[in-house]
Amino acid sequence: MDNLERALTHASEEDNSAVVEGIRMTHCILLGALKKFGVTVVEAISVPFDPAFHQAMTQVPTDQHPPNTVVEEFQKGYLLKERLLRPAMVAVSTALKTD
């Protein structure tokens, strides 16, 4: 799933080549199969950091988000029904230090 999404991210919006269309179709089929068996994506962006579902990879000092908020997702996390399969790898906001 990760590699299909990376390939689609790097393909331009106007690129409708047969290869890109095949990747889109494969991604949709795999997404449907995962959904059928109860696999869902862990919510990550703009939610409070939760160590039960997120793995913090870095901290980002910012005044755009409240402290301890997920501001970037490096890798999606997945749940199988209510059970964590893989935590989302994320960047978490911290307060800006003013001197």
Buried (B, 14 or more C-beta within 10 A) or exposed (E): EEEBBEBBEEBEEEEEEEEBEEBBEEBEEEBEEBEEEEBBBBBBEEBEBBEEBBBBBEBBEBEEBEBBBBBBBEBBBBBEEEEEEBBBBBBBBBEEEEE
